[in-house]
Amino acid sequence: MTDGYVRAGSVIKTHGLKGGLKVYPTTDDPGRFDPGNKVWLDAPDGLMELTVKSCSPFKNIYILTFEEFSDINQVEGFRGLDILVERDDDALGANEFYIGDLIGLKVEDEEGKLIGTLKEVLVTKANDVYVVKTDDRELLIPAIPECILEVSPEDGLMRVHLLPGL
């Protein structure tokens, strides 16, 4: 990932003949795609700054158009590329983190014993679930205060309490 930016979506494919793109969102803030907002396409030859012209939700994706494009031929090669937004750490509340900062953290229990590595974050309606890869399996740990004791991305560490049955 490019420093100073976070991924807000990934281009699935083109939409229509006027340069629209179907984008799978990876952000929980749909306002990032409001018309007039700046986003960046993580293209192979560098970041491309774009201005959102329109955003239409459709099922679990967004159909985006940009001021810079008006023809399908201009956007044909964008499939699979990421849409980035500027990182704004001030927008995070207490005990909130970007998912990208959590992936790869070492996970320890309350006694300091290594459990594994945080591999994935599943976003659910009730609460997020952390997928932790151990030596021989994956643990699913709910991201609730009873389980997550400490999160320290700067130290590369998450300390957890495993509830009975996990």
VEXTI-199609 format. One record per residue (C-alpha): residue number from 1; x, y, z negated; residue in one letter. Coordinates in nm, 4 decimals, always signed. Each point is the difference from the previous one (the first is absolute). Layout:
N
NODE|NUM|X|Y|Z|A
...
END
This chain:
166
NODE|1|+0.0000|+0.0000|+0.0000|M
NODE|2|+0.1160|+0.3489|+0.0693|T
NODE|3|+0.0951|+0.2003|-0.3102|D
NODE|4|-0.2484|+0.2702|-0.0914|G
NODE|5|-0.2897|-0.1795|+0.1693|Y
NODE|6|-0.2453|-0.2768|-0.0873|V
NODE|7|-0.1971|-0.2208|+0.2360|R
NODE|8|-0.3655|+0.0994|+0.0339|A
NODE|9|-0.0955|-0.2385|+0.2788|G
NODE|10|+0.1075|-0.2267|+0.2798|S
NODE|11|-0.1057|+0.0288|+0.3647|V
NODE|12|-0.2033|-0.3023|+0.1111|I
NODE|13|-0.0664|+0.1013|+0.3604|K
NODE|14|-0.1247|+0.2762|+0.2248|T
NODE|15|-0.3630|+0.1112|+0.0086|H
NODE|16|-0.1690|+0.1465|+0.3044|G
NODE|17|+0.1609|+0.1856|+0.2877|L
NODE|18|+0.0700|+0.3319|-0.1758|K
NODE|19|+0.2957|-0.1077|-0.2160|G
NODE|20|-0.1814|-0.1291|-0.3065|G
NODE|21|+0.1583|-0.2550|-0.2328|L
NODE|22|-0.1504|-0.2628|-0.2271|K
NODE|23|+0.1891|+0.0221|-0.3297|V
NODE|24|-0.0113|-0.2398|-0.2941|Y
NODE|25|+0.0271|+0.2213|-0.3118|P
NODE|26|+0.2530|-0.0850|-0.2707|T
NODE|27|-0.0929|+0.2982|-0.2132|T
NODE|28|-0.2773|+0.0339|-0.2548|D
NODE|29|-0.0412|+0.3674|+0.0940|D
NODE|30|-0.1945|+0.0278|+0.3271|P
NODE|31|+0.0411|+0.3778|-0.0216|G
NODE|32|+0.3521|-0.0468|+0.1340|R
NODE|33|-0.1638|-0.0382|+0.3429|F
NODE|34|-0.2185|+0.3120|-0.0169|D
NODE|35|+0.0053|+0.2121|+0.3182|P
NODE|36|+0.2836|+0.2509|-0.0051|G
NODE|37|+0.2232|-0.2114|-0.2257|N
NODE|38|+0.3536|-0.0809|+0.1057|K
NODE|39|+0.1114|-0.3624|+0.0207|V
NODE|40|+0.3110|-0.1601|+0.1466|W
NODE|41|+0.0264|-0.2955|+0.2356|L
NODE|42|+0.2972|-0.2201|-0.0893|D
NODE|43|+0.1138|-0.0485|+0.3593|A
NODE|44|+0.3147|-0.1957|+0.0965|P
NODE|45|+0.1761|+0.3202|+0.1093|D
NODE|46|-0.0903|+0.1947|-0.3168|G
NODE|47|-0.2938|+0.1600|-0.1754|L
NODE|48|-0.2611|+0.1689|+0.2177|M
NODE|49|-0.2063|+0.2703|-0.1718|E
NODE|50|-0.3697|-0.0132|+0.0887|L
NODE|51|-0.3060|+0.2065|-0.0880|T
NODE|52|-0.3225|-0.1915|-0.0655|V
NODE|53|-0.2729|+0.1172|+0.2373|K
NODE|54|-0.2738|-0.2355|-0.1175|S
NODE|55|-0.0475|-0.2980|-0.2281|C
NODE|56|-0.2926|-0.2394|+0.0180|S
NODE|57|-0.0327|-0.2888|-0.2445|P
NODE|58|-0.1028|-0.3257|+0.1670|F
NODE|59|-0.0395|-0.3097|-0.2195|K
NODE|60|+0.3366|-0.0332|-0.1822|N
NODE|61|+0.2014|+0.2167|+0.2434|I
NODE|62|+0.0168|+0.3593|+0.1200|Y
NODE|63|-0.0139|+0.1237|+0.3553|I
NODE|64|+0.2372|+0.2952|+0.0201|L
NODE|65|+0.0634|+0.2532|+0.2730|T
NODE|66|+0.2856|+0.2480|-0.0008|F
NODE|67|+0.0451|+0.3488|+0.1412|E
NODE|68|+0.3159|-0.1159|+0.1807|E
NODE|69|-0.1658|-0.2717|+0.2124|F
NODE|70|-0.2907|+0.0024|+0.2438|S
NODE|71|+0.0592|-0.3152|+0.2059|D
NODE|72|+0.0301|-0.3721|-0.0756|I
NODE|73|+0.3282|-0.0151|+0.1937|N
NODE|74|+0.1629|+0.2289|-0.2569|Q
NODE|75|-0.0735|-0.2377|-0.2897|V
NODE|76|+0.0278|-0.3454|+0.1605|E
NODE|77|+0.3311|-0.0853|-0.1699|G
NODE|78|-0.1088|+0.0869|-0.3545|F
NODE|79|-0.1450|-0.3401|-0.0972|R
NODE|80|+0.1557|-0.1240|-0.3247|G
NODE|81|+0.1566|+0.3341|-0.0926|L
NODE|82|-0.0561|+0.1562|-0.3412|D
NODE|83|-0.1743|+0.3301|-0.0708|I
NODE|84|+0.1842|+0.1827|-0.2787|L
NODE|85|-0.0897|+0.2926|-0.2246|V
NODE|86|+0.2262|+0.2128|-0.2123|E
NODE|87|+0.0663|-0.1462|-0.3407|R
NODE|88|-0.1605|+0.2125|-0.2698|D
NODE|89|+0.1031|-0.1283|-0.3412|D
NODE|90|-0.1895|+0.2884|-0.1622|D
NODE|91|-0.3257|-0.1572|+0.1231|A
NODE|92|+0.0610|-0.3073|-0.2157|L
NODE|93|-0.1569|-0.0135|-0.3431|G
NODE|94|+0.1475|-0.1540|-0.3111|A
NODE|95|+0.0780|-0.3684|+0.0513|N
NODE|96|-0.0693|+0.0242|+0.3748|E
NODE|97|+0.2552|-0.1183|+0.2543|F
NODE|98|+0.0289|-0.0414|+0.3731|Y
NODE|99|-0.0355|-0.3674|+0.0896|I
NODE|100|+0.3219|+0.0191|+0.2019|G
NODE|101|+0.1863|+0.0984|-0.3191|D
NODE|102|-0.1301|-0.3096|-0.1804|L
NODE|103|+0.0820|-0.2642|+0.2602|I
NODE|104|+0.3282|-0.1686|-0.0896|G
NODE|105|-0.0044|+0.0855|-0.3704|L
NODE|106|+0.1385|-0.2675|-0.2331|K
NODE|107|-0.2753|-0.1189|-0.2340|V
NODE|108|+0.0830|-0.0979|-0.3589|E
NODE|109|-0.2130|-0.1167|-0.2902|D
NODE|110|-0.0107|+0.1934|-0.3290|E
NODE|111|+0.3097|-0.1853|-0.1305|E
NODE|112|+0.2037|+0.1010|+0.3058|G
NODE|113|-0.0104|-0.3413|+0.1722|K
NODE|114|-0.0001|+0.0309|+0.3804|L
NODE|115|-0.3248|-0.1264|+0.1514|I
NODE|116|+0.0554|+0.0904|+0.3653|G
NODE|117|-0.0276|+0.2781|+0.2566|T
NODE|118|-0.3055|+0.2077|+0.0895|L
NODE|119|-0.0770|-0.1044|+0.3564|K
NODE|120|-0.3372|+0.1584|+0.0761|E
NODE|121|-0.2790|+0.2142|-0.1464|V
NODE|122|-0.3554|-0.1121|+0.0684|L
NODE|123|-0.2454|+0.2884|-0.0198|V
NODE|124|-0.3378|-0.1134|-0.1302|T
NODE|125|-0.3117|+0.1844|-0.1114|K
NODE|126|+0.0492|-0.0834|-0.3681|A
NODE|127|+0.3774|+0.0504|-0.0306|N
NODE|128|+0.3180|-0.0611|+0.1943|D
NODE|129|+0.1651|-0.3400|-0.0266|V
NODE|130|+0.3783|-0.0431|+0.0087|Y
NODE|131|+0.1324|-0.3031|+0.1867|V
NODE|132|+0.3232|-0.1101|-0.1692|V
NODE|133|+0.2253|-0.2535|+0.1728|K
NODE|134|+0.1655|-0.2384|-0.2457|T
NODE|135|+0.2469|-0.2781|+0.0799|D
NODE|136|-0.2729|-0.2490|+0.0833|D
NODE|137|-0.3328|+0.1844|+0.0377|R
NODE|138|-0.1858|+0.3294|+0.0083|E
NODE|139|-0.1636|+0.1529|-0.3056|L
NODE|140|-0.2979|+0.2330|+0.0263|L
NODE|141|+0.0141|+0.2607|-0.2753|I
NODE|142|-0.2856|+0.2490|-0.0400|P
NODE|143|+0.1179|+0.3607|-0.0129|A
NODE|144|-0.1723|+0.0787|-0.3279|I
NODE|145|+0.1481|+0.1567|-0.3157|P
NODE|146|-0.0242|-0.3304|-0.1900|E
NODE|147|+0.2384|-0.1610|+0.2526|C
NODE|148|+0.2220|+0.2799|+0.1313|I
NODE|149|+0.2122|+0.1279|-0.2863|L
NODE|150|+0.2553|+0.2105|+0.1874|E
NODE|151|+0.0676|+0.1007|+0.3597|V
NODE|152|+0.3356|+0.1550|+0.0799|S
NODE|153|+0.0683|+0.0257|+0.3754|P
NODE|154|+0.3132|+0.2061|-0.0690|E
NODE|155|+0.1411|-0.2989|-0.1952|D
NODE|156|-0.1454|-0.2574|+0.2409|G
NODE|157|-0.1974|-0.1623|-0.2810|L
NODE|158|-0.3525|-0.0865|-0.1090|M
NODE|159|-0.0668|-0.1461|-0.3451|R
NODE|160|-0.3186|-0.2067|-0.0393|V
NODE|161|-0.2001|-0.2002|-0.2500|H
NODE|162|-0.1308|-0.3241|+0.1461|L
NODE|163|-0.3499|-0.0760|-0.1177|L
NODE|164|-0.0756|-0.3630|-0.0880|P
NODE|165|-0.0697|-0.1965|+0.3159|G
NODE|166|+0.2298|+0.1992|+0.2231|L
END
